[in-house]
Amino acid sequence: LRDVTLEVLNDHLTHTPLLPELPQEVYTAWVLCPRIELELLTPWRQALGQALTPAEQEAYRANPAALWDALCRRMDTNLSRVYAGQITGLVWPPVEAWQAGRCDERSLRILYVALLRTLDVPARLRTLDGMPEFWQSGAFRPLHPQAEGQLTLRCDQNPLYRQNWSLSLWNGGSWKLLQLSDEGWQDGVRTLSLPAGQYRLTTSVRMPNGNQFASSRVVLVKAGETVQSDLRLRSYALEDLLGCQDMPVMSARTLDGKEIPDFCRLDGRPSLLFWMEEGNEPTEHVLNELAAGKEALQALPVNLVFLVRSRES
């Protein structure tokens, strides 16, 4: 509702024919859908449909890989001529890239998929690494078939991807982060089928103060072989979880109007300070935990100080 416009819907719904020979889920997700990656949604279907001659359209439907070769010859992907000031990470909309004759490689893959969908060929970017795939003979085929191997990971827990660990592929110039889900772990083991290549396995444990206890290793996955690696999370001590911060002098007022010049230092005892905002998290969560541990708290030699915005709060 925020990203799509009437112009976008009209363009894609009006210029996409029904294709009953395709499975409905394939047609809906990989032909009709205007979304290819995370680019801004634009009305590219009619314009790209007019960009190719009827003869070209027929040839590329029969051989989608030939379209990629033609696109690479036509488009300039030299970053020094693509972006002013070497700005990277932006995505060219398909029509604008086609008309300009230049874009970065990520936008080129998006343009390629858009052209194939315009030709009624189901196409998508592979979730794993963003490489194009097209529908042929009842299945999705990679644009560049690659020999595969397997990587078996072992971990004492089921870690969260991009929170506890990540996996990146060396593409010859940089590490490309793979897009993996949290599914697939069974009894602490997960096996991934990956294109043969060099991978960087990174793990991280986040401390309460924001520090990251990280580690990484490089793993070589060979075609037709299985390599195993432990997913090691770095250990930490209790002192790593604690921080020491001098509190400034802060004043407040009690509900009956009494001025408290420094609520951090009341009667010489330690204080637990809670900044509360009613109806929101983590206030609700904290209050529930305090209520559950009320008896234990009463036995501690500490002050509980609750700070709110107003008497109404």
C-alpha positions in Angstrom: 0.0 0.0 0.0 3.0 2.3 0.5 5.1 1.2 -2.4 2.7 0.5 -5.2 0.8 3.1 -7.3 -2.2 2.9 -9.7 0.2 3.5 -12.6 2.3 0.5 -11.7 -0.7 -1.8 -11.3 -2.3 -0.7 -14.5 0.9 -1.2 -16.5 1.6 -4.7 -15.2 -2.0 -6.0 -15.1 -2.8 -4.5 -18.6 0.3 -5.7 -20.4 0.6 -9.2 -19.0 -1.4 -11.9 -20.8 -2.9 -14.9 -19.1 -0.6 -18.0 -19.5 -2.7 -21.0 -18.6 0.2 -23.4 -19.6 2.1 -22.3 -16.5 1.4 -23.4 -12.9 -0.6 -20.6 -11.3 2.0 -20.0 -8.5 4.8 -19.7 -11.1 2.8 -17.3 -13.2 1.7 -15.1 -10.3 5.1 -14.8 -8.5 7.6 -14.9 -11.4 5.7 -13.4 -14.4 2.9 -11.1 -13.3 4.6 -9.7 -10.2 6.2 -6.3 -10.6 8.6 -6.9 -7.7 12.0 -8.4 -8.6 14.3 -7.6 -5.7 14.0 -4.6 -3.4 13.9 -1.9 -6.1 11.3 0.9 -6.3 8.3 -0.4 -8.1 7.9 1.2 -11.5 5.7 0.7 -14.6 8.3 -1.1 -16.8 6.2 -3.7 -18.6 4.8 -1.8 -21.6 8.1 0.2 -22.2 10.3 -2.9 -22.2 7.8 -4.8 -24.3 8.3 -2.1 -27.0 12.1 -2.1 -26.7 12.6 -5.4 -28.5 11.6 -6.3 -32.1 9.2 -9.2 -32.6 12.1 -11.2 -34.0 14.2 -10.5 -30.9 11.3 -11.4 -28.6 10.8 -14.7 -30.3 14.5 -15.6 -30.2 14.9 -14.7 -26.5 11.8 -16.6 -25.5 13.4 -19.7 -27.0 16.9 -19.0 -25.6 16.8 -16.7 -22.5 20.5 -17.0 -22.0 21.0 -15.2 -25.4 19.2 -12.2 -24.0 21.8 -11.9 -21.2 24.6 -12.0 -23.7 23.0 -9.3 -25.7 22.3 -7.2 -22.6 25.9 -7.4 -21.5 27.0 -6.1 -24.9 24.5 -3.3 -24.8 24.9 -2.1 -21.2 27.9 -0.3 -19.7 28.4 -1.5 -16.1 31.7 0.4 -15.4 30.9 2.0 -12.0 33.1 5.1 -12.8 30.6 5.9 -15.6 27.4 4.7 -13.9 27.2 6.9 -10.8 28.3 10.4 -10.2 30.7 10.5 -7.3 31.0 6.7 -7.1 27.8 6.2 -5.2 27.1 2.5 -4.9 24.2 0.5 -3.6 21.5 2.4 -5.6 19.2 0.5 -7.9 18.4 1.7 -11.4 14.8 1.2 -12.4 14.6 -1.2 -15.5 13.3 1.4 -18.0 15.8 4.1 -17.0 18.7 1.6 -17.1 17.7 0.5 -20.6 17.3 4.0 -21.9 20.6 5.2 -20.4 22.4 2.1 -21.6 24.3 1.8 -18.3 23.8 0.6 -14.8 25.6 -1.4 -12.1 25.6 -5.2 -12.2 22.9 -5.6 -9.6 20.5 -3.4 -11.6 21.5 -5.3 -14.8 20.3 -8.5 -13.2 17.0 -6.8 -12.3 16.7 -5.5 -15.8 17.3 -9.0 -17.2 14.5 -10.5 -15.1 12.2 -7.7 -16.0 12.8 -8.2 -19.7 12.2 -12.0 -19.4 8.9 -11.4 -17.5 7.9 -8.9 -20.3 8.5 -11.8 -22.7 6.2 -14.0 -20.5 9.2 -16.1 -19.4 9.1 -16.8 -15.6 12.3 -15.4 -14.1 13.6 -14.5 -10.7 16.8 -13.7 -8.8 18.1 -16.6 -6.7 17.6 -15.9 -3.1 20.9 -17.4 -2.2 23.1 -15.0 -4.1 21.0 -12.9 -6.3 21.9 -14.6 -9.6 19.2 -14.8 -12.3 17.2 -18.0 -13.0 14.6 -18.6 -15.7 11.8 -21.2 -16.2 12.6 -23.8 -18.8 11.2 -27.3 -19.3 9.1 -27.2 -16.2 11.8 -26.0 -13.8 14.0 -23.0 -12.9 17.4 -23.0 -14.5 20.4 -20.9 -13.4 21.6 -18.5 -16.1 25.2 -19.7 -15.4 25.1 -23.4 -14.3 27.6 -24.0 -11.6 29.1 -27.1 -10.1 27.9 -27.5 -6.5 29.3 -28.9 -3.3 27.9 -29.2 0.2 28.8 -27.5 3.4 27.7 -29.2 6.7 27.6 -26.9 9.7 27.4 -28.1 13.3 26.3 -26.0 16.3 25.2 -26.6 19.9 22.2 -24.4 19.3 20.0 -23.3 16.4 21.6 -19.9 15.6 19.9 -17.0 13.9 21.2 -15.9 10.5 22.7 -12.4 10.3 22.4 -12.2 14.1 24.7 -15.1 15.3 26.3 -16.1 12.0 26.6 -15.3 8.3 28.1 -16.9 5.2 29.7 -14.9 2.3 31.0 -16.0 -1.1 34.2 -14.6 -2.6 33.3 -13.4 -6.1 36.8 -12.5 -7.1 36.8 -8.9 -5.9 34.8 -8.9 -2.6 32.8 -11.0 -0.2 29.1 -11.3 -1.2 26.7 -12.0 1.7 24.4 -15.0 1.0 20.7 -14.7 1.8 19.8 -17.7 4.0 16.9 -18.4 6.2 16.9 -19.8 9.8 15.3 -23.0 8.7 17.1 -26.3 8.0 18.7 -27.0 11.4 18.1 -30.4 12.7 19.7 -31.7 16.0 22.4 -29.0 15.6 23.3 -29.9 12.1 22.5 -28.1 8.8 23.7 -29.0 5.3 23.8 -26.4 2.5 24.1 -27.0 -1.2 26.3 -24.3 -2.6 28.1 -23.3 -5.8 31.7 -24.5 -5.6 33.9 -21.7 -4.3 35.5 -19.9 -1.3 33.3 -18.9 1.6 33.8 -16.9 4.7 31.9 -18.1 7.8 31.4 -15.4 10.4 29.9 -15.8 13.9 29.1 -13.1 16.4 27.9 -12.8 20.0 26.5 -9.4 20.9 27.2 -8.1 24.4 24.7 -5.9 26.3 27.0 -2.9 25.7 26.9 -3.4 22.0 30.3 -5.0 21.6 30.5 -8.0 19.2 32.5 -11.1 20.0 33.2 -12.1 16.4 35.2 -14.8 14.7 35.6 -15.9 11.1 37.1 -18.6 9.0 37.5 -19.3 5.3 36.0 -22.6 4.0 36.6 -24.0 0.5 33.7 -25.9 -1.0 34.7 -28.2 -3.9 32.4 -29.5 -6.6 30.8 -32.8 -5.7 32.3 -32.9 -2.2 31.1 -32.2 1.3 33.0 -30.1 3.7 32.2 -29.9 7.4 32.7 -27.0 9.8 31.7 -26.2 13.4 29.8 -23.0 13.9 31.8 -21.8 16.9 30.4 -18.9 19.0 33.0 -17.2 21.1 32.7 -17.7 24.8 32.4 -14.8 27.2 32.8 -14.1 31.0 30.5 -12.4 33.4 32.6 -9.2 33.4 32.0 -9.0 29.6 28.3 -8.6 30.3 28.7 -5.8 32.7 29.5 -2.1 32.2 30.6 0.7 34.4 29.3 4.2 33.7 29.3 7.2 36.0 25.8 8.6 36.3 25.5 12.4 36.1 23.5 14.4 38.7 19.9 14.2 37.7 16.9 15.8 39.4 13.3 14.9 39.5 10.0 15.6 41.3 7.9 13.2 43.3 4.2 12.8 42.7 3.4 15.1 45.6 5.7 17.8 44.2 8.8 17.3 46.3 12.1 18.1 44.6 14.8 15.4 44.5 18.1 17.0 43.5 19.8 13.7 42.6 17.7 10.6 42.3 20.7 8.4 41.4 22.1 8.7 44.9 19.4 8.3 47.5 20.3 7.5 51.1 23.6 6.0 50.1 22.1 2.8 48.8 22.3 1.4 45.2 19.3 2.3 43.0 17.6 0.5 40.2 16.4 3.3 37.8 13.5 2.6 35.4 12.5 5.1 32.7 8.9 4.1 32.1 6.5 4.8 29.2 3.1 3.5 29.8 1.5 1.1 27.2 4.8 0.6 25.4 7.6 -2.0 25.4 9.9 -2.7 27.2 7.9 -1.0 30.0 5.1 -3.6 30.0 7.7 -6.4 29.9 9.8 -5.0 32.7 6.7 -4.4 35.0 5.6 -8.0 34.5 9.1 -9.3 35.4 9.2 -7.0 38.5 5.8 -8.2 39.6 6.9 -11.8 39.2 10.0 -11.2 41.3 8.5 -8.9 43.9 9.5 -11.0 46.9 13.1 -11.3 45.8 13.3 -7.6 45.1 12.0 -6.7 48.6 14.9 -8.7 50.1 17.6 -6.7 48.2 19.2 -3.5 49.8 18.4 -1.3 46.8 16.0 1.5 45.9 13.6 1.1 43.0 13.1 4.4 41.3 10.5 4.7 38.6 10.7 7.8 36.3 7.6 8.8 34.3 6.7 11.9 32.2 3.9 13.2 34.4 1.4 12.5 37.2 -1.0 11.2 34.5 1.6 8.7 33.4 
